[in-house]
């Protein structure tokens, strides 16, 4: 969708080159606005393509359970050093 903004910006820029008077100013401003809209859409697409999926985020309960398991392994290793790997 954001590529449409770029296409319209170029069309308005070409139309401004053939127009006269205040219409040139209005077409140039419209072209600038559409170019900025294209740039924001492009950046938004680039950012969202690199974003992580929300389903991959660990729930707080799962994170707490993993921390408790790690703490239990740590205390078990400290209380029984003979079973610890070298």
C-alpha positions as CSV (number, residue, x, y, z in Angstrom):
1,X,0.0,0.0,0.0
2,X,2.8,2.4,0.8
3,X,4.2,2.0,-2.7
4,X,1.0,3.7,-4.0
5,X,2.0,6.8,-2.1
6,X,5.4,6.9,-3.9
7,X,3.7,6.4,-7.2
8,X,1.2,9.3,-6.5
9,X,4.1,11.5,-5.3
10,X,5.9,11.0,-8.5
11,X,2.8,11.7,-10.5
12,X,2.1,14.9,-8.6
13,X,5.7,15.9,-9.1
14,X,5.5,15.4,-12.8
15,X,2.2,17.3,-12.9
16,X,3.8,20.2,-11.0
17,X,6.5,20.4,-13.7
18,X,3.8,21.1,-16.3
19,X,1.5,23.3,-14.2
20,X,1.7,27.1,-13.5
21,X,0.9,29.5,-10.7
22,X,-0.4,28.3,-7.3
23,X,-1.1,24.9,-8.6
24,X,2.6,24.2,-8.8
25,X,3.0,25.0,-5.0
26,X,0.0,22.8,-4.1
27,X,1.2,19.9,-6.2
28,X,4.7,20.1,-4.7
29,X,3.3,20.1,-1.2
30,X,1.1,17.2,-2.0
31,X,4.0,15.4,-3.5
32,X,6.1,16.0,-0.4
33,X,3.3,14.8,1.9
34,X,2.9,11.6,-0.1
35,X,6.6,11.0,-0.2
36,X,6.7,11.3,3.6
37,X,3.7,9.0,3.9
38,X,5.6,6.5,1.7
39,X,8.7,6.8,3.8
40,X,6.8,6.2,7.1
41,X,5.0,3.2,5.5
42,X,8.3,1.7,4.3
43,X,10.0,2.2,7.7
44,X,6.9,0.7,9.4
45,X,7.1,-2.4,7.2
46,X,10.8,-2.8,7.7
47,X,10.4,-2.6,11.5
48,X,7.5,-5.0,11.6
49,X,9.2,-7.5,9.5
50,X,12.0,-7.8,12.0
51,X,9.8,-7.8,15.1
52,X,9.3,-11.0,17.1
53,X,6.0,-12.8,17.1
54,X,3.9,-12.1,20.3
55,X,3.2,-15.8,20.6
56,X,7.0,-16.4,21.3
57,X,7.0,-14.2,24.4
58,X,7.1,-16.2,27.6
59,X,4.3,-15.7,30.1
60,X,5.2,-14.5,33.6
61,X,4.1,-17.8,35.1
62,X,6.3,-19.8,32.8
63,X,9.2,-17.4,33.5
64,X,8.7,-17.8,37.2
65,X,8.6,-21.6,36.9
66,X,11.8,-21.6,34.8
67,X,13.6,-19.4,37.4
68,X,12.5,-21.8,40.2
69,X,13.8,-24.8,38.3
70,X,17.1,-23.1,37.7
71,X,17.4,-22.1,41.4
72,X,16.5,-25.7,42.4
73,X,19.3,-27.0,40.1
74,X,21.7,-24.5,41.5
75,X,21.0,-25.3,45.1
76,X,21.1,-29.1,44.4
77,X,24.5,-28.7,42.7
78,X,25.8,-26.6,45.7
79,X,24.6,-29.1,48.3
80,X,26.0,-32.2,46.5
81,X,29.3,-31.2,44.9
82,X,30.3,-34.8,44.1
83,X,27.6,-35.1,41.4
84,X,28.7,-31.9,39.7
85,X,30.4,-32.2,36.4
86,X,34.1,-31.3,36.2
